Amino acid sequence: MYCGAGQCAQPPCTATCTGSTCCGMECCAAGQICCDPQGPIETGPRCLTPTASGTCPMGCAPLCVCASPDTPIATPEGERAIATLRVGDLVYSIDGSAVKAVPIVRVKQTTVTRHHVMRVQLATGVSLEISGGHPTADGRSFADLRAGGMLDGVPVISAEKVPYAYASTFDILPASTSETYFAGGALIGSTIDGTVPAGPERACVGAP
């Protein structure tokens, strides 16, 4: 059977398979099942290794690990929504041992489907909606945050996993030693690999 769009049905098939499950354009090997992977890009049915519980793997990891478009980012001009930032814009980051305004060297926008994010309410009144896999600045991820805990010294009032309302996520890479930036007043990490040359992409927080 095949699970797609919340329905269980006969797998769609465009391949010719003998003695194995036909799954889209693939023939599944022994032990594989036919799945419709969740985001960030629609790929159609795929033959995948099931999880320990025998189900299709969850999608969007590690690609969908970014923030919503309205995430406020600290810049010398004041807070700006992450979706409005471009390569060359200045943002505050930790460079060496000091807070400095540094240019953005890379931005990334990722299309997502059926995505979920962590909605984290901070004691400052700011609410952040960021993917659970997105790193904090202290080596954790947003999925690790809990009510009563802290994010960069700011108390967390609540943290819950919610459906994502936007079609894209965003992230940025500052030109600093830490590759961190301030979102809603709290220092968080970047998901973008700093060893990859800068390109025309945009950031990884949600966008309409």
C-alpha positions as CSV (number, residue, x, y, z in Angstrom):
1,M,0.0,0.0,0.0
2,Y,0.9,3.6,-0.5
3,C,0.3,6.6,1.7
4,G,-0.1,9.9,0.0
5,A,-2.1,13.1,0.8
6,G,-3.5,11.4,3.8
7,Q,-4.9,8.4,1.9
8,C,-3.9,4.8,1.7
9,A,-4.2,3.4,-1.9
10,Q,-2.5,1.3,-4.5
11,P,0.9,2.8,-5.3
12,P,1.0,4.9,-8.5
13,C,3.2,3.1,-11.1
14,T,5.0,4.2,-14.2
15,A,7.8,1.6,-14.1
16,T,7.9,-2.1,-15.0
17,C,8.6,-4.2,-12.0
18,T,8.7,-8.0,-11.6
19,G,8.4,-9.4,-8.2
20,S,8.7,-6.1,-6.4
21,T,6.5,-3.1,-5.5
22,C,6.2,-0.5,-8.2
23,C,6.4,3.0,-6.7
24,G,6.2,5.8,-9.2
25,M,9.2,5.5,-11.5
26,E,11.0,3.1,-9.1
27,C,10.9,-0.6,-8.2
28,C,11.3,-1.1,-4.4
29,A,14.0,-3.4,-3.1
30,A,13.3,-5.9,-0.4
31,G,12.3,-4.2,2.9
32,Q,11.4,-0.9,1.2
33,I,8.0,0.7,1.2
34,C,6.3,3.2,-1.1
35,C,6.0,6.7,0.4
36,D,5.2,10.2,-0.5
37,P,8.0,12.2,1.2
38,Q,7.0,15.4,3.0
39,G,8.6,18.6,1.6
40,P,10.5,20.7,1.1
41,I,10.0,19.9,-2.6
42,E,7.3,17.6,-4.0
43,T,9.2,14.6,-5.4
44,G,6.3,12.1,-5.9
45,P,6.3,8.5,-4.7
46,R,9.6,7.1,-3.6
47,C,10.9,3.7,-2.4
48,L,12.2,4.3,1.2
49,T,13.4,2.3,4.2
50,P,10.6,2.3,6.8
51,T,11.1,3.6,10.3
52,A,11.5,1.2,13.3
53,S,7.7,1.3,13.6
54,G,7.2,0.3,10.0
55,T,6.0,3.6,8.7
56,C,7.2,6.1,6.2
57,P,10.0,8.4,7.4
58,M,9.1,11.9,8.5
59,G,9.9,14.5,5.8
60,C,11.7,17.8,5.9
61,A,14.8,16.8,7.8
62,P,17.4,18.1,7.6
63,L,16.4,20.5,4.8
64,C,13.4,22.3,6.4
65,V,15.1,23.8,9.4
66,C,14.5,27.5,9.1
67,A,12.3,30.4,10.2
68,S,9.1,32.1,9.3
69,P,9.2,35.2,7.0
70,D,8.2,37.6,9.8
71,T,11.0,36.5,12.2
72,P,12.5,39.8,13.5
73,I,16.3,40.0,13.0
74,A,18.5,42.6,14.8
75,T,20.2,45.0,12.3
76,P,21.8,48.5,12.7
77,E,18.5,49.9,11.2
78,G,16.4,48.1,13.9
79,E,14.6,44.8,13.7
80,R,13.8,43.6,10.1
81,A,11.8,40.6,9.0
82,I,14.1,37.9,7.8
83,A,12.3,37.6,4.5
84,T,13.3,41.2,3.6
85,L,17.1,40.6,4.1
86,R,19.5,40.3,1.2
87,V,23.2,39.5,0.8
88,G,25.3,42.5,1.9
89,D,22.7,43.7,4.5
90,L,24.2,44.2,7.9
91,V,22.9,42.1,10.9
92,Y,24.2,41.8,14.5
93,S,26.2,38.7,15.3
94,I,28.9,37.4,17.7
95,D,32.3,37.9,15.9
96,G,35.2,36.8,18.1
97,S,34.1,37.8,21.6
98,A,32.0,40.9,20.7
99,V,28.7,41.8,19.2
100,K,29.3,43.3,15.8
101,A,27.3,44.4,12.7
102,V,28.5,42.1,9.9
103,P,27.2,41.6,6.3
104,I,25.1,38.7,5.3
105,V,27.1,36.5,2.9
106,R,24.4,34.0,2.0
107,V,20.6,33.8,2.2
108,K,18.3,30.8,1.5
109,Q,14.6,30.4,0.9
110,T,13.2,26.8,0.9
111,T,9.7,25.8,-0.4
112,V,7.9,23.5,2.1
113,T,4.8,21.4,2.2
114,R,2.9,20.0,5.2
115,H,5.6,21.5,7.4
116,H,5.5,22.0,11.1
117,V,7.5,24.5,13.3
118,M,8.0,25.2,16.9
119,R,6.1,28.2,18.2
120,V,8.2,29.6,21.0
121,Q,6.8,32.4,23.2
122,L,9.6,34.4,25.0
123,A,9.3,36.4,28.2
124,T,10.1,39.5,26.1
125,G,6.7,39.1,24.4
126,V,8.2,37.9,21.1
127,S,6.8,34.8,19.5
128,L,9.1,32.8,17.1
129,E,8.0,30.2,14.6
130,I,11.1,28.2,13.6
131,S,11.6,24.6,12.5
132,G,12.3,22.1,15.2
133,G,15.7,21.2,13.7
134,H,17.0,24.8,13.6
135,P,20.0,25.2,15.9
136,T,20.1,27.5,18.9
137,A,23.4,29.2,19.6
138,D,24.3,26.8,22.4
139,G,24.2,23.5,20.5
140,R,20.6,22.6,21.0
141,S,17.7,22.8,18.5
142,F,14.3,24.5,18.7
143,A,12.7,21.1,19.3
144,D,14.6,20.9,22.6
145,L,13.0,24.1,24.0
146,R,10.5,23.7,26.8
147,A,8.3,26.1,28.9
148,G,10.4,27.2,31.8
149,G,13.7,26.8,30.0
150,M,15.9,29.5,28.5
151,L,16.8,30.6,25.0
152,D,20.0,32.7,25.1
153,G,19.2,33.8,28.6
154,V,15.6,34.7,27.8
155,P,12.9,32.7,29.6
156,V,10.7,30.5,27.4
157,I,7.0,30.9,28.4
158,S,5.7,28.2,26.0
159,A,7.0,26.0,23.2
160,E,4.7,23.9,21.0
161,K,4.8,22.2,17.6
162,V,2.3,23.7,15.2
163,P,1.4,23.5,11.5
164,Y,3.3,26.0,9.4
165,A,1.1,28.5,7.6
166,Y,3.6,29.7,4.9
167,A,4.9,28.2,1.7
168,S,8.6,28.8,2.3
169,T,11.2,29.0,5.1
170,F,14.2,31.3,5.3
171,D,17.7,31.4,6.8
172,I,20.7,33.7,6.6
173,L,24.5,33.3,7.0
174,P,26.3,36.3,8.7
175,A,30.0,36.8,8.0
176,S,31.1,36.2,11.5
177,T,33.2,33.7,13.4
178,S,30.1,32.3,15.2
179,E,27.7,32.4,12.1
180,T,24.9,33.4,14.6
181,Y,22.3,36.1,14.5
182,F,19.7,37.6,16.8
183,A,16.1,36.6,16.2
184,G,13.5,38.3,18.5
185,G,16.4,39.4,20.8
186,A,17.8,35.8,21.2
187,L,21.0,34.6,19.6
188,I,20.4,31.6,17.3
189,G,22.5,29.6,14.9
190,S,22.4,29.3,11.1
191,T,21.6,26.2,9.1
192,I,23.7,27.4,6.1
193,D,27.1,25.8,5.6
194,G,29.7,28.6,5.7
195,T,32.1,26.6,3.5
196,V,29.7,26.8,0.5
197,P,30.4,29.8,-1.7
198,A,27.9,32.7,-1.5
199,G,25.1,32.5,-4.1
200,P,21.9,34.2,-5.0
201,E,19.7,32.2,-2.6
202,R,17.6,33.8,0.1
203,A,17.2,33.0,3.8
204,C,15.4,30.0,5.6
205,V,12.6,31.5,7.8
206,G,8.9,31.1,6.6
207,A,7.7,33.2,3.7
208,P,4.3,33.8,2.2
